[in-house]
């Protein structure tokens, strides 16, 4: 069953808002609570609205954190969902970068 993210009808995506999305990701990744699910769903909903720079940072942070956990012999909580989000972000980033060429 696909979860539906409910977001206020009007979101103004500013640089500060994007920084908060980076903070939310960094806070949530690796936590074994409800926060990863909320952050993943919200960021996924916002992918089309985020800047190329923020997409790059989010994708990089997920990849680095999953790799860091792997090196320590641990598996990150909700690893598959984080990797799926990183892939969704990477696709949007690649699409936009190709459009700039």
N, CA, C and O atoms as CSV, one atom per row, in Angstrom:
chain,resi,resn,atom,element,x,y,z
A,1,UNK,N,N,0.845,-1.171,0.000
A,1,UNK,CA,C,0.000,0.000,0.000
A,1,UNK,C,C,0.897,1.243,0.000
A,1,UNK,O,O,1.759,1.390,0.866
A,2,UNK,N,N,0.696,2.107,-0.944
A,2,UNK,CA,C,1.462,3.348,-1.073
A,2,UNK,C,C,0.958,4.355,-0.051
A,2,UNK,O,O,-0.242,4.613,0.044
A,3,UNK,N,N,1.885,4.919,0.711
A,3,UNK,CA,C,1.500,5.940,1.689
A,3,UNK,C,C,1.293,7.262,0.977
A,3,UNK,O,O,2.004,7.591,0.027
A,4,UNK,N,N,0.319,8.008,1.442
A,4,UNK,CA,C,0.056,9.325,0.879
A,4,UNK,C,C,0.590,10.361,1.852
A,4,UNK,O,O,0.240,10.365,3.032
A,5,UNK,N,N,1.435,11.233,1.346
A,5,UNK,CA,C,1.973,12.297,2.175
A,5,UNK,C,C,1.032,13.475,2.087
A,5,UNK,O,O,0.703,13.936,0.994
A,6,UNK,N,N,0.604,13.959,3.220
A,6,UNK,CA,C,-0.263,15.131,3.243
A,6,UNK,C,C,0.584,16.337,3.593
A,6,UNK,O,O,1.217,16.383,4.647
A,7,UNK,N,N,0.588,17.302,2.706
A,7,UNK,CA,C,1.380,18.505,2.875
A,7,UNK,C,C,0.441,19.687,2.706
A,7,UNK,O,O,-0.526,19.630,1.947
A,8,UNK,N,N,0.742,20.749,3.422
A,8,UNK,CA,C,-0.066,21.955,3.249
A,8,UNK,C,C,-0.104,22.316,1.774
A,8,UNK,O,O,0.853,22.066,1.040
A,9,UNK,N,N,-1.190,22.893,1.351
A,9,UNK,CA,C,-1.389,23.164,-0.074
A,9,UNK,C,C,-0.374,24.143,-0.639
A,9,UNK,O,O,-0.124,24.134,-1.845
A,10,UNK,N,N,0.215,24.984,0.197
A,10,UNK,CA,C,1.177,25.935,-0.323
A,10,UNK,C,C,2.504,25.808,0.431
A,10,UNK,O,O,2.570,26.016,1.643
A,11,UNK,N,N,3.540,25.468,-0.303
A,11,UNK,CA,C,4.876,25.369,0.266
A,11,UNK,C,C,5.761,26.327,-0.513
A,11,UNK,O,O,5.818,26.283,-1.742
A,12,UNK,N,N,6.442,27.183,0.210
A,12,UNK,CA,C,7.415,28.052,-0.422
A,12,UNK,C,C,8.783,27.454,-0.144
A,12,UNK,O,O,9.235,27.417,1.000
A,13,UNK,N,N,9.430,26.991,-1.186
A,13,UNK,CA,C,10.731,26.350,-1.032
A,13,UNK,C,C,11.810,27.418,-1.181
A,13,UNK,O,O,12.145,27.846,-2.285
A,14,UNK,N,N,12.337,27.827,-0.046
A,14,UNK,CA,C,13.416,28.806,-0.003
A,14,UNK,C,C,14.721,28.083,0.315
A,14,UNK,O,O,14.719,26.886,0.599
A,15,UNK,N,N,15.816,28.799,0.269
A,15,UNK,CA,C,17.116,28.222,0.621
A,15,UNK,C,C,17.086,27.713,2.069
A,15,UNK,O,O,17.599,26.634,2.363
A,16,UNK,N,N,16.488,28.490,2.959
A,16,UNK,CA,C,16.388,28.064,4.355
A,16,UNK,C,C,15.552,26.789,4.488
A,16,UNK,O,O,15.893,25.900,5.268
A,17,UNK,N,N,14.466,26.704,3.732
A,17,UNK,CA,C,13.628,25.507,3.759
A,17,UNK,C,C,14.437,24.299,3.289
A,17,UNK,O,O,14.363,23.224,3.884
A,18,UNK,N,N,15.204,24.484,2.224
A,18,UNK,CA,C,16.036,23.382,1.719
A,18,UNK,C,C,17.074,22.959,2.761
A,18,UNK,O,O,17.341,21.769,2.923
A,19,UNK,N,N,17.651,23.919,3.458
A,19,UNK,CA,C,18.603,23.584,4.520
A,19,UNK,C,C,17.930,22.778,5.624
A,19,UNK,O,O,18.543,21.887,6.212
A,20,UNK,N,N,16.668,23.093,5.904
A,20,UNK,CA,C,15.932,22.329,6.904
A,20,UNK,C,C,15.672,20.898,6.432
A,20,UNK,O,O,15.646,19.974,7.245
A,21,UNK,N,N,15.481,20.711,5.138
A,21,UNK,CA,C,15.310,19.359,4.603
A,21,UNK,C,C,16.607,18.557,4.762
A,21,UNK,O,O,16.575,17.369,5.083
A,22,UNK,N,N,17.735,19.211,4.538
A,22,UNK,CA,C,19.027,18.548,4.749
A,22,UNK,C,C,19.169,18.180,6.226
A,22,UNK,O,O,19.592,17.072,6.555
A,23,UNK,N,N,18.817,19.103,7.106
A,23,UNK,CA,C,18.876,18.828,8.550
A,23,UNK,C,C,17.960,17.672,8.928
A,23,UNK,O,O,18.344,16.805,9.713
A,24,UNK,N,N,16.758,17.656,8.378
A,24,UNK,CA,C,15.806,16.581,8.680
A,24,UNK,C,C,16.367,15.231,8.258
A,24,UNK,O,O,16.249,14.243,8.983
A,25,UNK,N,N,16.973,15.199,7.089
A,25,UNK,CA,C,17.569,13.948,6.617
A,25,UNK,C,C,18.696,13.522,7.548
A,25,UNK,O,O,18.749,12.373,7.987
A,26,UNK,N,N,19.595,14.455,7.847
A,26,UNK,CA,C,20.744,14.119,8.687
A,26,UNK,C,C,20.322,13.698,10.090
A,26,UNK,O,O,20.952,12.826,10.689
A,27,UNK,N,N,19.281,14.298,10.610
A,27,UNK,CA,C,18.767,13.908,11.920
A,27,UNK,C,C,18.145,12.513,11.867
A,27,UNK,O,O,18.339,11.709,12.778
A,28,UNK,N,N,17.414,12.236,10.820
A,28,UNK,CA,C,16.602,11.022,10.749
A,28,UNK,C,C,17.375,9.775,10.359
A,28,UNK,O,O,17.083,8.685,10.852
A,29,UNK,N,N,18.356,9.924,9.481
A,29,UNK,CA,C,19.024,8.730,8.955
A,29,UNK,C,C,19.771,8.014,10.088
A,29,UNK,O,O,20.553,8.618,10.822
A,30,UNK,N,N,19.509,6.742,10.202
A,30,UNK,CA,C,20.131,5.936,11.241
A,30,UNK,C,C,19.311,5.816,12.507
A,30,UNK,O,O,19.604,4.969,13.351
A,31,UNK,N,N,18.302,6.633,12.657
A,31,UNK,CA,C,17.446,6.541,13.844
A,31,UNK,C,C,16.458,5.397,13.673
A,31,UNK,O,O,15.940,5.157,12.582
A,32,UNK,N,N,16.214,4.710,14.755
A,32,UNK,CA,C,15.241,3.624,14.742
A,32,UNK,C,C,13.963,4.120,15.410
A,32,UNK,O,O,13.641,3.757,16.541
A,33,UNK,N,N,13.250,4.958,14.669
A,33,UNK,CA,C,12.010,5.541,15.178
A,33,UNK,C,C,11.091,5.827,13.998
A,33,UNK,O,O,11.312,5.334,12.892
A,34,UNK,N,N,10.072,6.617,14.242
A,34,UNK,CA,C,9.138,6.995,13.186
A,34,UNK,C,C,9.712,8.071,12.273
A,34,UNK,O,O,9.204,8.264,11.169
A,35,UNK,N,N,10.761,8.781,12.703
A,35,UNK,CA,C,11.285,9.912,11.943
A,35,UNK,C,C,11.813,9.557,10.545
A,35,UNK,O,O,11.552,10.311,9.607
A,36,UNK,N,N,12.539,8.453,10.359
A,36,UNK,CA,C,12.997,8.150,9.004
A,36,UNK,C,C,11.852,8.053,7.999
A,36,UNK,O,O,11.962,8.565,6.884
A,37,UNK,N,N,10.777,7.414,8.378
A,37,UNK,CA,C,9.641,7.268,7.473
A,37,UNK,C,C,9.050,8.621,7.103
A,37,UNK,O,O,8.724,8.866,5.942
A,38,UNK,N,N,8.914,9.493,8.088
A,38,UNK,CA,C,8.363,10.824,7.837
A,38,UNK,C,C,9.294,11.621,6.932
A,38,UNK,O,O,8.845,12.231,5.962
A,39,UNK,N,N,10.586,11.619,7.243
A,39,UNK,CA,C,11.554,12.380,6.446
A,39,UNK,C,C,11.611,11.855,5.012
A,39,UNK,O,O,11.613,12.643,4.066
A,40,UNK,N,N,11.657,10.543,4.845
A,40,UNK,CA,C,11.718,9.942,3.510
A,40,UNK,C,C,10.494,10.343,2.688
A,40,UNK,O,O,10.629,10.769,1.540
A,41,UNK,N,N,9.322,10.212,3.259
A,41,UNK,CA,C,8.094,10.543,2.526
A,41,UNK,C,C,8.039,12.024,2.156
A,41,UNK,O,O,7.665,12.377,1.037
A,42,UNK,N,N,8.406,12.874,3.085
A,42,UNK,CA,C,8.323,14.314,2.850
A,42,UNK,C,C,9.342,14.759,1.806
A,42,UNK,O,O,9.020,15.532,0.904
A,43,UNK,N,N,10.573,14.265,1.934
A,43,UNK,CA,C,11.608,14.629,0.955
A,43,UNK,C,C,11.227,14.105,-0.425
A,43,UNK,O,O,11.386,14.814,-1.419
A,44,UNK,N,N,10.730,12.880,-0.500
A,44,UNK,CA,C,10.330,12.322,-1.800
A,44,UNK,C,C,9.265,13.202,-2.459
A,44,UNK,O,O,9.324,13.449,-3.663
A,45,UNK,N,N,8.308,13.668,-1.686
A,45,UNK,CA,C,7.264,14.548,-2.210
A,45,UNK,C,C,7.859,15.851,-2.756
A,45,UNK,O,O,7.371,16.394,-3.747
A,46,UNK,N,N,8.908,16.342,-2.107
A,46,UNK,CA,C,9.498,17.634,-2.461
A,46,UNK,C,C,10.573,17.574,-3.546
A,46,UNK,O,O,11.026,18.621,-4.009
A,47,UNK,N,N,10.985,16.400,-3.955
A,47,UNK,CA,C,12.082,16.278,-4.929
A,47,UNK,C,C,11.923,17.224,-6.114
A,47,UNK,O,O,12.894,17.897,-6.461
A,48,UNK,N,N,10.765,17.318,-6.755
A,48,UNK,CA,C,10.659,18.207,-7.922
A,48,UNK,C,C,10.854,19.684,-7.601
A,48,UNK,O,O,11.144,20.480,-8.494
A,49,UNK,N,N,10.698,20.055,-6.338
A,49,UNK,CA,C,10.770,21.464,-5.947
A,49,UNK,C,C,12.138,21.882,-5.416
A,49,UNK,O,O,12.399,23.074,-5.250
A,50,UNK,N,N,12.999,20.931,-5.152
A,50,UNK,CA,C,14.291,21.227,-4.546
A,50,UNK,C,C,15.330,21.589,-5.606
A,50,UNK,O,O,15.260,21.129,-6.745
A,51,UNK,N,N,16.285,22.411,-5.214
A,51,UNK,CA,C,17.339,22.836,-6.137
A,51,UNK,C,C,18.275,21.676,-6.468
A,51,UNK,O,O,18.337,20.684,-5.742
A,52,UNK,N,N,18.985,21.815,-7.552
A,52,UNK,CA,C,19.954,20.801,-7.968
A,52,UNK,C,C,21.002,20.614,-6.880
A,52,UNK,O,O,21.401,19.487,-6.585
A,53,UNK,N,N,21.445,21.704,-6.288
A,53,UNK,CA,C,22.447,21.627,-5.236
A,53,UNK,C,C,21.931,20.829,-4.036
A,53,UNK,O,O,22.655,19.993,-3.495
A,54,UNK,N,N,20.701,21.076,-3.619
A,54,UNK,CA,C,20.129,20.350,-2.494
A,54,UNK,C,C,19.937,18.877,-2.839
A,54,UNK,O,O,20.178,18.007,-2.002
A,55,UNK,N,N,19.509,18.595,-4.052
A,55,UNK,CA,C,19.382,17.193,-4.479
A,55,UNK,C,C,20.725,16.481,-4.382
A,55,UNK,O,O,20.806,15.352,-3.899
A,56,UNK,N,N,21.772,17.147,-4.844
A,56,UNK,CA,C,23.116,16.562,-4.778
A,56,UNK,C,C,23.510,16.257,-3.337
A,56,UNK,O,O,24.007,15.170,-3.042
A,57,UNK,N,N,23.286,17.218,-2.441
A,57,UNK,CA,C,23.660,17.053,-1.033
A,57,UNK,C,C,22.871,15.914,-0.385
A,57,UNK,O,O,23.446,15.087,0.322
A,58,UNK,N,N,21.564,15.866,-0.622
A,58,UNK,CA,C,20.730,14.817,-0.031
A,58,UNK,C,C,21.169,13.433,-0.493
A,58,UNK,O,O,21.314,12.517,0.317
A,59,UNK,N,N,21.378,13.287,-1.797
A,59,UNK,CA,C,21.793,11.996,-2.343
A,59,UNK,C,C,23.152,11.597,-1.778
A,59,UNK,O,O,23.354,10.445,-1.395
A,60,UNK,N,N,24.082,12.544,-1.726
A,60,UNK,CA,C,25.422,12.264,-1.198
A,60,UNK,C,C,25.349,11.857,0.270
A,60,UNK,O,O,26.000,10.896,0.679
A,61,UNK,N,N,24.564,12.578,1.062
A,61,UNK,CA,C,24.463,12.275,2.490
A,61,UNK,C,C,23.900,10.881,2.735
A,61,UNK,O,O,24.385,10.163,3.609
A,62,UNK,N,N,22.887,10.492,1.975
A,62,UNK,CA,C,22.318,9.149,2.135
A,62,UNK,C,C,23.359,8.099,1.795
A,62,UNK,O,O,23.571,7.157,2.558
A,63,UNK,N,N,24.009,8.258,0.650
A,63,UNK,CA,C,25.000,7.278,0.200
A,63,UNK,C,C,26.140,7.145,1.208
A,63,UNK,O,O,26.539,6.035,1.560
A,64,UNK,N,N,26.660,8.282,1.670
A,64,UNK,CA,C,27.768,8.247,2.624
A,64,UNK,C,C,27.370,7.598,3.941
A,64,UNK,O,O,28.148,6.844,4.525
A,65,UNK,N,N,26.179,7.883,4.403
A,65,UNK,CA,C,25.739,7.326,5.685
A,65,UNK,C,C,25.508,5.817,5.584
A,65,UNK,O,O,25.881,5.074,6.492
A,66,UNK,N,N,24.903,5.363,4.498
A,66,UNK,CA,C,24.704,3.919,4.309
A,66,UNK,C,C,26.059,3.216,4.229
A,66,UNK,O,O,26.240,2.147,4.812
A,67,UNK,N,N,27.004,3.811,3.512
A,67,UNK,CA,C,28.347,3.221,3.409
A,67,UNK,C,C,29.055,3.219,4.764
A,67,UNK,O,O,29.723,2.244,5.107
A,68,UNK,N,N,28.919,4.293,5.532
A,68,UNK,CA,C,29.551,4.377,6.853
A,68,UNK,C,C,29.024,3.286,7.777
A,68,UNK,O,O,29.796,2.643,8.488
A,69,UNK,N,N,27.719,3.080,7.767
A,69,UNK,CA,C,27.142,2.010,8.575
A,69,UNK,C,C,27.672,0.653,8.115
A,69,UNK,O,O,27.997,-0.206,8.934
A,70,UNK,N,N,27.755,0.469,6.796
A,70,UNK,CA,C,28.246,-0.795,6.257
A,70,UNK,C,C,29.678,-1.095,6.682
A,70,UNK,O,O,30.009,-2.236,7.004
A,71,UNK,N,N,30.522,-0.078,6.682
A,71,UNK,CA,C,31.924,-0.251,7.093
A,71,UNK,C,C,32.034,-0.656,8.558
A,71,UNK,O,O,32.965,-1.369,8.934
A,72,UNK,N,N,31.108,-0.217,9.374
A,72,UNK,CA,C,31.152,-0.545,10.805
A,72,UNK,C,C,30.471,-1.877,11.121
A,72,UNK,O,O,30.429,-2.303,12.275
A,73,UNK,N,N,29.937,-2.532,10.080
A,73,UNK,CA,C,29.306,-3.831,10.281
A,73,UNK,C,C,27.845,-3.761,10.680
A,73,UNK,O,O,27.245,-4.781,11.017
A,74,UNK,N,N,27.269,-2.579,10.647
A,74,UNK,CA,C,25.870,-2.392,10.987
A,74,UNK,C,C,25.065,-2.186,9.717
A,74,UNK,O,O,25.606,-1.837,8.668
A,75,UNK,N,N,23.788,-2.403,9.829
A,75,UNK,CA,C,22.900,-2.059,8.710
A,75,UNK,C,C,21.983,-0.938,9.165
A,75,UNK,O,O,21.347,-1.019,10.216
A,76,UNK,N,N,21.928,0.084,8.372
A,76,UNK,CA,C,21.136,1.259,8.721
A,76,UNK,C,C,19.652,0.910,8.737
A,76,UNK,O,O,19.173,0.160,7.886
A,77,UNK,N,N,18.941,1.449,9.695
A,77,UNK,CA,C,17.498,1.226,9.815
A,77,UNK,C,C,16.801,1.741,8.552
A,77,UNK,O,O,17.047,2.869,8.125
A,78,UNK,N,N,15.955,0.942,7.971
A,78,UNK,CA,C,15.198,1.267,6.746
A,78,UNK,C,C,16.137,1.489,5.548
A,78,UNK,O,O,15.881,2.338,4.694
A,79,UNK,N,N,17.202,0.727,5.505
A,79,UNK,CA,C,18.212,0.886,4.462
A,79,UNK,C,C,17.616,0.886,3.064
A,79,UNK,O,O,17.959,1.744,2.251
A,80,UNK,N,N,16.738,-0.051,2.770
A,80,UNK,CA,C,16.158,-0.145,1.421
A,80,UNK,C,C,15.380,1.114,1.057
A,80,UNK,O,O,15.441,1.576,-0.082
A,81,UNK,N,N,14.652,1.666,2.020
A,81,UNK,CA,C,13.887,2.892,1.760
A,81,UNK,C,C,14.811,4.091,1.543
A,81,UNK,O,O,14.552,4.930,0.680
A,82,UNK,N,N,15.888,4.168,2.328
A,82,UNK,CA,C,16.850,5.256,2.126
A,82,UNK,C,C,17.501,5.153,0.745
A,82,UNK,O,O,17.660,6.157,0.050
A,83,UNK,N,N,17.875,3.940,0.356
A,83,UNK,CA,C,18.506,3.760,-0.955
A,83,UNK,C,C,17.532,4.055,-2.092
A,83,UNK,O,O,17.924,4.592,-3.128
A,84,UNK,N,N,16.270,3.703,-1.898
A,84,UNK,CA,C,15.249,4.022,-2.907
A,84,UNK,C,C,15.089,5.538,-3.028
A,84,UNK,O,O,14.976,6.062,-4.137
A,85,UNK,N,N,15.079,6.244,-1.897
A,85,UNK,CA,C,15.005,7.703,-1.935
A,85,UNK,C,C,16.229,8.279,-2.637
A,85,UNK,O,O,16.098,9.178,-3.469
A,86,UNK,N,N,17.409,7.775,-2.314
A,86,UNK,CA,C,18.636,8.258,-2.968
A,86,UNK,C,C,18.549,8.054,-4.472
A,86,UNK,O,O,18.986,8.912,-5.240
A,87,UNK,N,N,17.991,6.928,-4.903
A,87,UNK,CA,C,17.842,6.658,-6.328
A,87,UNK,C,C,16.844,7.626,-6.978
A,87,UNK,O,O,17.084,8.118,-8.080
A,88,UNK,N,N,15.740,7.893,-6.304
A,88,UNK,CA,C,14.756,8.859,-6.819
A,88,UNK,C,C,15.380,10.250,-6.952
A,88,UNK,O,O,15.158,10.955,-7.937
A,89,UNK,N,N,16.156,10.623,-5.952
A,89,UNK,CA,C,16.838,11.920,-5.994
A,89,UNK,C,C,17.848,11.954,-7.131
A,89,UNK,O,O,17.920,12.934,-7.872
A,90,UNK,N,N,18.622,10.892,-7.271
A,90,UNK,CA,C,19.647,10.803,-8.324
A,90,UNK,C,C,19.014,10.928,-9.715
A,90,UNK,O,O,19.563,11.592,-10.594
A,91,UNK,N,N,17.866,10.293,-9.905
A,91,UNK,CA,C,17.176,10.367,-11.205
A,91,UNK,C,C,16.767,11.801,-11.524
A,91,UNK,O,O,16.955,12.267,-12.648
A,92,UNK,N,N,16.208,12.501,-10.537
A,92,UNK,CA,C,15.800,13.891,-10.754
A,92,UNK,C,C,17.012,14.780,-10.989
A,92,UNK,O,O,16.991,15.652,-11.858
A,93,UNK,N,N,18.061,14.558,-10.218
A,93,UNK,CA,C,19.295,15.333,-10.380
A,93,UNK,C,C,19.860,15.132,-11.788
A,93,UNK,O,O,20.220,16.104,-12.452
A,94,UNK,N,N,19.939,13.906,-12.237
A,94,UNK,CA,C,20.479,13.576,-13.555
A,94,UNK,C,C,19.608,14.187,-14.659
A,94,UNK,O,O,20.128,14.727,-15.636
A,95,UNK,N,N,18.297,14.101,-14.502
A,95,UNK,CA,C,17.374,14.662,-15.478
A,95,UNK,C,C,17.588,16.171,-15.609
A,95,UNK,O,O,17.639,16.710,-16.715
A,96,UNK,N,N,17.710,16.829,-14.483
A,96,UNK,CA,C,17.888,18.290,-14.522
A,96,UNK,C,C,19.249,18.684,-15.059
A,96,UNK,O,O,19.366,19.648,-15.816
A,97,UNK,N,N,20.270,17.950,-14.675
A,97,UNK,CA,C,21.622,18.278,-15.177
A,97,UNK,C,C,21.683,18.061,-16.692
A,97,UNK,O,O,22.344,18.825,-17.396
A,98,UNK,N,N,21.011,17.045,-17.194
A,98,UNK,CA,C,20.987,16.788,-18.645
A,98,UNK,C,C,20.273,17.918,-19.358
A,98,UNK,O,O,20.635,18.259,-20.484
A,99,UNK,N,N,19.270,18.507,-18.731
A,99,UNK,CA,C,18.530,19.623,-19.306
A,99,UNK,C,C,19.338,20.890,-19.388
A,99,UNK,O,O,19.028,21.776,-20.185
A,100,UNK,N,N,20.381,20.994,-18.569
A,100,UNK,CA,C,21.248,22.173,-18.589
A,100,UNK,C,C,22.231,22.140,-19.740
A,100,UNK,O,O,22.729,23.185,-20.159
A,101,UNK,N,N,22.515,20.959,-20.254
A,101,UNK,CA,C,23.546,20.797,-21.290
A,101,UNK,C,C,23.124,21.393,-22.628
A,101,UNK,O,O,23.882,21.336,-23.596
